[in-house]
Every structure is written in structure tokens, then in C-alpha cells.
Amino acid sequence: MDTSRSRQTGAGEESPRLFGMRSPNFLVLIAGVVVILFGYVLLDRGSVVAAPVLLVAGYVVLIPVGLLLGFRERGGERGERHEGE
């Protein structure tokens, strides 16, 4: 029910934010950190395939997605508002 409320109030514009990010951002960032740490653990154990793949996935995919996730949604909302005015 909270998701429907956030959609009705402008897709979460009134939801609490920390550093301009919402909870999906933090979930993706936490997943990225976990993947990176697991990659380093595998690297320490001698993995030459899985560790680099996990490290690249964490650093190149998950962390940037976690940082940029909200900007894409907010940019689309702004465009829709200008078109409706």
C-alpha cells in the first residue's frame, strides 16, 4: 500500500531521502558492496574467473546503477510535468 501512496504523491517525492537517494538506491549499493567483498574473498582463495567477474560487476555495474537509479526516474517526471503545463 505504501507504493501506491508514493505513486499518487508524485512517485515518492515526499518520501524520506538520504543524500538525495531512496531505498532502491541503497539496496543496489549494498548489493554492490556485498558482491565486491565476495569477489575479494574469492580472489584471496585463488579464483581467476569468478573473482574478477564479481569485482567488475560490482564496480562497473551495481555501484553506478545504485548511484544513478533515482536520476533517471526524476528526469522523466520533470519532462512529463513540463509537457502537461
TORTORFI-80806 format. One record per residue (C-alpha): residue number from 1; residue in one letter; x, y, z. Coordinates in Angstrom, 1 decimal, padded with zeros to 4 digits, always signed. Layout:
// residues N
(pt NUM; 'A'; (X; Y; Z))
...
//
This chain:
// residues 85
(pt 1; 'M'; (+000.0; +000.0; +000.0))
(pt 2; 'D'; (+002.9; +002.4; +000.6))
(pt 3; 'T'; (+003.9; +002.0; -003.0))
(pt 4; 'S'; (+000.5; +003.1; -004.3))
(pt 5; 'R'; (+000.6; +006.1; -002.0))
(pt 6; 'S'; (+004.1; +007.1; -003.2))
(pt 7; 'R'; (+002.8; +006.9; -006.8))
(pt 8; 'Q'; (-000.1; +009.1; -006.1))
(pt 9; 'T'; (+002.0; +011.7; -004.4))
(pt 10; 'G'; (+004.4; +012.1; -007.3))
(pt 11; 'A'; (+006.3; +008.8; -007.3))
(pt 12; 'G'; (+007.9; +009.3; -003.9))
(pt 13; 'E'; (+008.6; +013.0; -003.9))
(pt 14; 'E'; (+007.6; +013.2; -000.3))
(pt 15; 'S'; (+009.4; +010.0; +000.8))
(pt 16; 'P'; (+012.4; +010.5; +003.1))
(pt 17; 'R'; (+015.7; +010.6; +001.3))
(pt 18; 'L'; (+019.3; +010.5; +002.4))
(pt 19; 'F'; (+021.8; +012.2; +000.2))
(pt 20; 'G'; (+019.1; +012.5; -002.5))
(pt 21; 'M'; (+018.6; +008.7; -002.7))
(pt 22; 'R'; (+015.7; +006.4; -001.8))
(pt 23; 'S'; (+015.7; +002.9; -000.6))
(pt 24; 'P'; (+016.1; +001.2; -004.0))
(pt 25; 'N'; (+019.3; +003.1; -004.5))
(pt 26; 'F'; (+020.7; +001.9; -001.1))
(pt 27; 'L'; (+019.6; -001.7; -001.8))
(pt 28; 'V'; (+021.5; -001.7; -005.1))
(pt 29; 'L'; (+024.5; -000.1; -003.5))
(pt 30; 'I'; (+024.5; -002.6; -000.6))
(pt 31; 'A'; (+024.3; -005.4; -003.1))
(pt 32; 'G'; (+027.2; -003.9; -005.0))
(pt 33; 'V'; (+029.3; -003.8; -001.8))
(pt 34; 'V'; (+028.4; -007.4; -001.0))
(pt 35; 'V'; (+029.3; -008.6; -004.5))
(pt 36; 'I'; (+032.6; -006.7; -004.3))
(pt 37; 'L'; (+033.5; -008.2; -000.9))
(pt 38; 'F'; (+032.6; -011.7; -002.1))
(pt 39; 'G'; (+034.8; -011.1; -005.2))
(pt 40; 'Y'; (+037.8; -010.2; -003.0))
(pt 41; 'V'; (+037.2; -013.3; -000.8))
(pt 42; 'L'; (+037.2; -015.4; -003.9))
(pt 43; 'L'; (+040.3; -013.6; -005.2))
(pt 44; 'D'; (+042.1; -014.4; -001.9))
(pt 45; 'R'; (+041.2; -018.1; -002.3))
(pt 46; 'G'; (+042.8; -018.2; -005.8))
(pt 47; 'S'; (+039.8; -017.8; -008.1))
(pt 48; 'V'; (+040.9; -016.5; -011.5))
(pt 49; 'V'; (+037.5; -016.4; -013.2))
(pt 50; 'A'; (+034.7; -015.8; -010.7))
(pt 51; 'A'; (+036.5; -013.1; -008.6))
(pt 52; 'P'; (+037.3; -010.7; -011.5))
(pt 53; 'V'; (+033.7; -011.2; -012.9))
(pt 54; 'L'; (+032.2; -010.3; -009.5))
(pt 55; 'L'; (+034.6; -007.4; -009.0))
(pt 56; 'V'; (+033.8; -005.9; -012.4))
(pt 57; 'A'; (+030.0; -006.5; -011.8))
(pt 58; 'G'; (+030.2; -004.7; -008.5))
(pt 59; 'Y'; (+032.4; -001.8; -009.5))
(pt 60; 'V'; (+031.2; -001.2; -013.1))
(pt 61; 'V'; (+027.5; -002.2; -012.9))
(pt 62; 'L'; (+026.0; -002.2; -009.4))
(pt 63; 'I'; (+027.6; +000.8; -007.8))
(pt 64; 'P'; (+026.9; +003.1; -010.8))
(pt 65; 'V'; (+023.4; +001.8; -011.1))
(pt 66; 'G'; (+022.8; +002.4; -007.4))
(pt 67; 'L'; (+024.1; +006.0; -007.8))
(pt 68; 'L'; (+022.2; +006.8; -011.0))
(pt 69; 'L'; (+018.9; +005.0; -010.3))
(pt 70; 'G'; (+017.0; +008.0; -008.9))
(pt 71; 'F'; (+018.2; +010.5; -011.5))
(pt 72; 'R'; (+016.6; +008.6; -014.4))
(pt 73; 'E'; (+013.2; +008.4; -012.6))
(pt 74; 'R'; (+013.3; +012.1; -011.6))
(pt 75; 'G'; (+014.3; +013.3; -015.0))
(pt 76; 'G'; (+011.3; +011.5; -016.6))
(pt 77; 'E'; (+008.9; +013.1; -014.1))
(pt 78; 'R'; (+010.2; +016.5; -014.8))
(pt 79; 'G'; (+009.7; +016.0; -018.5))
(pt 80; 'E'; (+006.2; +014.9; -018.0))
(pt 81; 'R'; (+005.3; +017.9; -015.9))
(pt 82; 'H'; (+006.6; +020.3; -018.5))
(pt 83; 'E'; (+004.6; +018.7; -021.2))
(pt 84; 'G'; (+001.4; +018.9; -019.2))
(pt 85; 'E'; (+001.7; +022.6; -018.4))
//
